[in-house]
Structure formats: structure tokens, C-alpha cells
Amino acid sequence: MKKTLILLLCLVTAAGLVFATGESEVKTVKLGHIRDEAHPTHKGALKFAELVEQGTGGRIKVEVFPNSQLGGIQEMFAQIQTGDLEMVYGGINTLGFIDGGDAFEITAIPFLYRDYDHMRNALKADFFKPVFDEAERNTGIKVLNVAGDTAPRGLSASRPIRKPEDFRGLKIRTAASEVVLRVMKKLGALPQQIAFAELYVALRTGVVDAQENGAIVVANNKLYEVQDYYMKTDYIRDVETFYMNPEFWNGLSAEDQQILYDASEEAGALVTELTGQQLQEAYAVLDRQMTVIRPPELDLEAIRRTLEGTFTDWEGDKWPAGLLAKIRGL
């Protein structure tokens, strides 16, 4: 009888150890982003979570936190650096906002990228790999993948803009980006920093004459109620990017790393598809509500010529010498 009890105790203990081991193998990943729940980025993040859980048989679960619930992009980058957050899904432009990521200012250079495919191919080219590697060493943030189109930035204004001269004296609300500030000053505009929450009123009251977000932002926030013209410049592009804590990534098996990468590819493809749909819908709204000025009436070539040389002092400083030429050559 005593031997039977001992055997049962051993079996129960062993079962408990197996159960505990199984539980410890489940990894929970927090993924944050700044978009709302209706945005393609959020839907892509949910797709990523679904695919990772399926691919790992539930061993890795991804919890998605939208709408800046974990803070703004720079706050979330800081959490990745400290190990308090495993992942962020956001634009590649934003990596240039933090120390060590300066080279990624090149992703926001106006008119450098023809379209999403050109930009993504450049970022995934062999010549860009050392830039990613150095940024990871300097920032403590790993880029898992660049995948997911975003709406290119355009320009809405209270007056038509067709050529470089039309920018002179234009009071424009811009992103807090040195790239954008340089561009607008070079064109003769007067850039101003205004919180996005205050932008509608600022446009309505004439505090500023213009702003430089894309068509989806203009349509969704009804800026057409306080602006008469939209200029389809598509002058700055971005790619949604899966950022990771390097230590967490290195702790995954090669098999799980591949599952996460494949999931990011499929999620990015969904974001690209949904962004295209939203852009079509946004332009349908703007064409009804505003005067949309497109090329060739909008002389983008003249604007490009005016901006030539604006960033030559960054070549070989912020990013490796010759990188601009390699991107343009693709």
C-alpha cells in the first residue's frame, strides 16, 4: 500500500512538472502602435497576431495595443530598449527620430521614392543591410520587417498650389520633422508646429493656411470643411515596420523566427491592400468636397528642382555617402 501511494505521488508530481513546463513555454508578446482600430495598421497587427498564434500552435501569443495605449512612438521605442515591450508596428520614418537612428532620415526625403514597391525594394536591398545593422547596434531596436504601405503625404491649403512660387509666405502646419521643416523653408513657406488636435480650428480661423498630411487624414478628419484645395504631391512616403526587442528575438528558435517573419509579410500585404482601398475612398470624397490639383497641373518637376541640394550636407554624415544615388538607381 505504501509503495502504491509513493508511486501515485511520483506520478502526480511528474504530471505537475510537465504541466508547468508546458505553461512556461507559452510566450506572450506585447505589440503596440499609434493607429485607431479602423486603421489598416491595426488590422494588419491583428492579422500578424492571428498568424503567429496559428503558426506556433499557441506557444506565442501576441497582444495588440492600438491607439497609443502604450504611449507615443518614441515612448514605445524606449520601452523596447528597456525590454518592457517586445514589438511596435509603425512607420520606418520614425526610426530617424531617435538617437542612433539618424540614417533613417533618408526614408523621408521628398520625391526620393517612386512608389511603395520602390521604397520597400530599396530598404530590403543588400546595400541597406549595413544601415539596419548599425541602427540596431546604436538604438537597441531590431527591425524584423518593413511591410505595409501607408498613404503618402500631400498638401491641403486655402489657396491653390501649382508651382514652387505658390509656396511663398504660406503658413503651413507641418510635422515636427527636420526634413519637412527644411523642405518648406526652402520653398519659401512658413512652417508652424500645431498639435493635430488643434489643427481643424487653426485652419478654420486662419492661424495657418495649409497642412501636409495625406488624403486619408484630410477625408477622415473633414479638413475639406476648412480647406478648399488638395494638392496630390505624394512627396513623402513611409512603410509600416515591425520593430522588436533584439534580446527577445534572439531568444526565439530559428523556426519561430521564421514564423514571425512570414506572419509580418502576410500582415504587411493586408495593410497594403487596405491602404489602397482607403485611398480610393478618400479621393472620391475629396473630389466631391474640394478642388484636387494633380500633375501635370501640379508642377512636381519644378518643385523637385527647387529642392535639389537641400540635403547634401547629410550625405556621408547622417547616412553613408552614396546611399541616395543607390536608391535612385533602383
GITAQUI-V478164 format. One record per backbone hydrogen bond with DSSP energy under -1.0 kcal/mol. CO is the residue of the C=O (numbers start at 1). NH is the residue of the N-H. E is the energy in kcal/mol with one decimal. If there is no record, write none. Layout:
co=CO nh=NH e=E
co=CO nh=NH e=E
This chain:
co=1 nh=5 e=-2.2
co=2 nh=6 e=-2.1
co=3 nh=7 e=-2.3
co=4 nh=8 e=-2.5
co=5 nh=9 e=-2.4
co=6 nh=10 e=-2.2
co=7 nh=11 e=-2.2
co=8 nh=12 e=-2.6
co=9 nh=13 e=-2.5
co=10 nh=14 e=-2.6
co=11 nh=15 e=-2.5
co=12 nh=16 e=-2.3
co=13 nh=17 e=-2.2
co=14 nh=18 e=-2.4
co=15 nh=19 e=-2.6
co=16 nh=20 e=-2.7
co=17 nh=21 e=-2.6
co=18 nh=22 e=-2.5
co=19 nh=23 e=-2.4
co=20 nh=24 e=-2.3
co=21 nh=25 e=-1.1
co=23 nh=26 e=-1.3
co=27 nh=61 e=-3.0
co=29 nh=63 e=-3.5
co=30 nh=87 e=-2.1
co=31 nh=65 e=-3.1
co=32 nh=89 e=-2.1
co=33 nh=68 e=-2.1
co=35 nh=67 e=-3.5
co=36 nh=39 e=-1.4
co=39 nh=43 e=-1.7
co=40 nh=44 e=-2.6
co=41 nh=45 e=-2.3
co=42 nh=46 e=-2.4
co=43 nh=47 e=-1.9
co=44 nh=48 e=-2.5
co=45 nh=49 e=-2.3
co=46 nh=50 e=-2.4
co=47 nh=51 e=-2.6
co=48 nh=52 e=-2.4
co=49 nh=53 e=-2.2
co=50 nh=54 e=-2.2
co=51 nh=55 e=-2.9
co=52 nh=56 e=-2.0
co=53 nh=58 e=-2.4
co=54 nh=57 e=-1.1
co=56 nh=59 e=-1.3
co=59 nh=27 e=-3.7
co=61 nh=29 e=-3.5
co=63 nh=31 e=-3.0
co=65 nh=33 e=-2.0
co=66 nh=69 e=-1.7
co=68 nh=71 e=-1.5
co=72 nh=76 e=-2.5
co=73 nh=77 e=-2.2
co=74 nh=78 e=-2.0
co=75 nh=79 e=-1.6
co=76 nh=80 e=-2.1
co=77 nh=81 e=-2.3
co=78 nh=82 e=-1.6
co=79 nh=84 e=-1.9
co=79 nh=85 e=-1.3
co=86 nh=245 e=-1.9
co=87 nh=32 e=-2.0
co=88 nh=243 e=-3.3
co=90 nh=241 e=-3.0
co=92 nh=95 e=-1.3
co=93 nh=96 e=-1.6
co=94 nh=97 e=-1.8
co=95 nh=98 e=-1.0
co=98 nh=101 e=-2.2
co=101 nh=104 e=-2.2
co=102 nh=105 e=-2.3
co=103 nh=106 e=-1.6
co=104 nh=107 e=-1.3
co=105 nh=108 e=-1.8
co=109 nh=112 e=-1.5
co=115 nh=119 e=-2.2
co=116 nh=120 e=-3.0
co=117 nh=121 e=-2.6
co=118 nh=122 e=-1.9
co=119 nh=123 e=-2.2
co=120 nh=124 e=-1.8
co=122 nh=125 e=-1.0
co=125 nh=128 e=-1.4
co=128 nh=132 e=-1.8
co=129 nh=133 e=-2.7
co=130 nh=134 e=-2.3
co=131 nh=135 e=-2.1
co=132 nh=136 e=-2.4
co=133 nh=137 e=-2.0
co=134 nh=138 e=-2.5
co=135 nh=139 e=-2.6
co=136 nh=140 e=-2.2
co=142 nh=244 e=-3.1
co=145 nh=242 e=-2.8
co=148 nh=240 e=-3.1
co=153 nh=235 e=-1.4
co=155 nh=231 e=-4.0
co=156 nh=211 e=-2.1
co=157 nh=229 e=-2.2
co=162 nh=299 e=-3.0
co=163 nh=166 e=-1.6
co=164 nh=167 e=-1.8
co=165 nh=168 e=-1.3
co=167 nh=170 e=-2.4
co=170 nh=190 e=-3.5
co=171 nh=209 e=-2.9
co=171 nh=210 e=-1.6
co=172 nh=192 e=-2.5
co=173 nh=212 e=-1.0
co=175 nh=177 e=-2.4
co=177 nh=181 e=-2.6
co=178 nh=182 e=-2.3
co=179 nh=183 e=-2.2
co=180 nh=184 e=-2.5
co=181 nh=185 e=-2.2
co=182 nh=186 e=-2.4
co=183 nh=187 e=-1.7
co=184 nh=189 e=-2.6
co=188 nh=169 e=-2.7
co=190 nh=172 e=-1.4
co=192 nh=174 e=-2.0
co=195 nh=198 e=-1.7
co=196 nh=199 e=-1.5
co=198 nh=202 e=-2.0
co=199 nh=203 e=-2.5
co=200 nh=204 e=-2.3
co=201 nh=205 e=-2.5
co=202 nh=207 e=-1.6
co=202 nh=208 e=-1.4
co=209 nh=158 e=-1.6
co=210 nh=173 e=-2.6
co=211 nh=156 e=-2.4
co=214 nh=218 e=-2.0
co=215 nh=219 e=-2.7
co=216 nh=220 e=-3.0
co=217 nh=221 e=-1.9
co=218 nh=223 e=-2.1
co=219 nh=222 e=-1.2
co=222 nh=225 e=-1.8
co=223 nh=226 e=-1.6
co=228 nh=291 e=-2.4
co=229 nh=157 e=-2.2
co=230 nh=293 e=-3.0
co=231 nh=155 e=-1.5
co=231 nh=233 e=-2.1
co=235 nh=111 e=-2.4
co=236 nh=153 e=-2.6
co=239 nh=92 e=-1.7
co=240 nh=147 e=-2.2
co=241 nh=90 e=-2.1
co=242 nh=144 e=-2.9
co=242 nh=145 e=-1.1
co=243 nh=88 e=-1.7
co=244 nh=142 e=-2.9
co=245 nh=249 e=-2.2
co=246 nh=250 e=-2.8
co=247 nh=251 e=-1.1
co=249 nh=252 e=-1.7
co=253 nh=257 e=-2.5
co=254 nh=258 e=-2.0
co=255 nh=259 e=-1.9
co=256 nh=260 e=-2.4
co=257 nh=261 e=-2.3
co=258 nh=262 e=-2.8
co=259 nh=263 e=-2.2
co=260 nh=264 e=-2.1
co=261 nh=265 e=-1.9
co=262 nh=266 e=-2.0
co=263 nh=267 e=-2.6
co=264 nh=268 e=-2.4
co=265 nh=269 e=-1.9
co=266 nh=270 e=-1.8
co=267 nh=271 e=-2.2
co=268 nh=272 e=-2.3
co=269 nh=273 e=-2.1
co=270 nh=274 e=-2.7
co=271 nh=275 e=-2.7
co=272 nh=276 e=-2.0
co=273 nh=277 e=-1.8
co=274 nh=278 e=-2.5
co=275 nh=279 e=-2.4
co=276 nh=280 e=-1.9
co=277 nh=281 e=-2.1
co=278 nh=282 e=-2.7
co=279 nh=283 e=-2.7
co=280 nh=284 e=-1.7
co=281 nh=285 e=-1.7
co=282 nh=286 e=-2.7
co=283 nh=287 e=-2.6
co=285 nh=289 e=-2.0
co=286 nh=290 e=-2.9
co=291 nh=230 e=-2.3
co=293 nh=232 e=-2.4
co=294 nh=298 e=-1.7
co=298 nh=300 e=-1.8
co=299 nh=303 e=-1.6
co=300 nh=304 e=-2.8
co=301 nh=305 e=-2.3
co=302 nh=306 e=-2.0
co=303 nh=307 e=-1.5
co=307 nh=310 e=-2.1
co=311 nh=314 e=-1.6
co=314 nh=317 e=-2.2
co=314 nh=318 e=-1.5
co=314 nh=319 e=-1.4
co=319 nh=316 e=-1.8
co=320 nh=323 e=-1.8
co=322 nh=326 e=-1.8
co=323 nh=327 e=-2.1
co=324 nh=328 e=-2.5
co=325 nh=329 e=-1.7
co=327 nh=330 e=-1.2
